[in-house]
């Protein structure tokens, strides 16, 4: 509903007693202001639910340098590395700062998505493939149960929370 709605440009959306908003115009979701806004509105931490859907996986792809490797390829690699750094440090910090929040579902692609350097130019087959992959990934995460994917992301072993 709010995906790709650049924060600061588009407001959050309220629907079915929930508030939806995009976490970042690039790839970063800033949990602190969202959680603090919920607290300001009177919600207890236990009643705040965080679900997130990422377009990236948190591993840097292996670097294969083709003959036609260009500056743009280097920029893509840099973005991948920044995301991995952010994911591996920022998300565990958010959990440590807000351990009572209901970190419910975290969905990330398990398959490589089409490149789509400029997302407006995806082909119909690319869009259908991404939709199907996202549906499958989300279904699998829901079947795993609430909090499981976040615990994996935070590096928390199941026995530590039981």
N, C-alpha and C positions, 0 to 999 in steps of 0.2 A: 504494500500500500504506500509506503513512504520511501521505498528504495530509490536511491539516486536523487532524493530531495535534499539538495545541499543545505546543511545546517546554516542558519543565519539568513538564508534566502527564503526557504519554505518552512512554514510552521509545522510543529508536530500535529498529528491528526488523532482525534479522539473518536473511537468506534467501539461499540459493545463494552462499555465500561473499561476500556484500556486506552493507553496513549501510545501511539506509534511514531517513530521518527527515524530518520536516517542517521547513522552514527558518524559519517564523515564523507566529505566530498571526494576524498581520494581513496583511503583504505582504513583509516584509523577511526575506531569507535572510542569516544571519550566517555567512559562510564561515570566519572565523578560528577559532572554537572547534572546528568540524568538522575542519578541516585539522590543527589542533594535536592533537586527539584521535587522528587517524590516525597522526601522527608519534609520539605517545606510545606507540602500539601497535606501533611499529617499522616502519611503512611508509615507504618512500622517496617523495619528492615525485612522482617519475615513475610511481609505482604508485597514486597517489591520483587517482580519477576524479570529476569534478564534472559531473553532469547536473542541469539545472533546468527546471522547467515553471512558467511564470507564468500568472496569470489576467489580467494587465494587459499592455497594449502600452506601450512607453516613449515615447509621445507624448501631450501634453495635448490632449484633444479641443477643437475650436473651441467657444467659449462662445456659445451662442445663448440669449438671455434671453427665455424665454416670459413671457406675462402672469402665469402662476401660479407664477413662480419663488419658491421658499421657502427657508428656512434649510437644510433638508435637502439641497437642490440645491447650495447653497454648500458644505456639508460634503463632498459627493461631489467637487466641483471641487477642494477643498483636498486631499483624499486623492489624487486624480489628480496634482496638482502635487507633492506630497511624494514619490510613487512615482517620478515622472520625475526629480526632483532626486536621489533616492537612486540610481536606476538609472544616471544619467549620471555620477555621481561615485564612488559606492561600488564598483560593479563594476570599473571600470578600476583603482581602488586595490587591490582584491583581486588582480587579475591582476598588477599591478606587484609586490605583496608576495610572490606565489607564482607566478613565471613558469614553473616546471618542472612544476606540477600539470597533469594531463591534463584541461583544460577541454573536455569532449567535446561534449555536446549542450545547447543552450539552445532551448527551445520557448516561443513566445509566440503569443497569438492574432493571426491576421491579419484576422479578421472581428470585428465588434462582437458581444459576447456579450449574452444577455438580462440585463437589469438585476438582477433578483432581489435587491431591497433586503434581504430576509431570505432567505438561501439555502434555508431549509427549505420555502419556498413556491413553488419552481419547478414549473412544469407539466411533464408527461411529455414533451410535444413540445420544450420548452426543453432538457430533459436530453438527449434524443436528438440535438438539434441541436448542443449543446455537445460531446457525445461525438464526433460525426462531424467537427466542426470541429477538435477537438483531435487526433483520429486523423490527419486530413489534414495538419495543421500538423506533427505529429511525423514523419509519413512523409516530408514534404518536407525537413525538417531532416536526417533520417538520410540521405536521398538526396544532399543537398549535401555530406555528409562530416563527419567528426569535426572539431570546432574551428572550423568556418566561421562559425556563428552567433555564437559567443563573440568571434571576431576582429572581426566586424562590431560587436558590442556594445562591445568595447574600443576601437574606432576604429583597429584595426591593419589596414593594407593587406596584401594577400597577398604582395606582393613584399618586404615587410619581414621576413617569416618564412621565405622560401625561401632 
